């Protein structure tokens, strides 16, 4: 049972956001790649791939860990949709993207996003990556310099070392970064939220429980199905 009395406020909000994105012209696409990957992407494509006239620049938005495309870029879409063709994927193991491959690297994520853009006929793109998505964006620019015309990396520790997370782990009271990335209970979720947001507003516990069930299940379910 989710949320309060079985009603999920988070799922209701997500459904409302999906409707809003559709009203802006975005389409929910599920692309089957040749490597056993099923990649979900929100697409706003007004360019004609076969015409060079009146072309809008294409932008790929790569979300961070714990989110999906819908959640990671919600507040930017209204402004960006006025100027860009948009491609907003769920990274593999997040949202509705899964794979039968045993690959678990940012390089594999980048390769899949490249294949997805080829599917849509995109020849060059501005790539914006946030947090974990910044690592994927970095590898896209490294592997496909003729595809990536501009690169924007936001809040990503590209130059991190094995000891980078030590102060955070000590403050959190854990020895494994997974405890922060995938909290298992409401108490830990609250701690992660306070670490992640500046002046995190107070929320009742049932909202945290709802968030935990929705967003952690997006990741855990995708990884489970990919391994089965």
Buried (B, 14 or more C-beta within 10 A) or exposed (E): EBBEEEEBBBBEBBEEBBEBBEEBEBEBBEBEBEEEBBBBBBBBBEBEEEEEEEEBEBBBBBBBBBBBBBBBBBEBBEEBBEEBBBBBBBBBBBBBBBBEBEBEEBBBBBBBBBBBBEBBEBEEBBBBBBBBBBBBBBBBBEEBEEBBBEBBBEEBEEEEEEEEBEEEBEEBEBEEBEBBEBBEEBEBBBBBBEEEEEEEEEEEEBBBBBBBBBBBEBBEBBBEEBEE
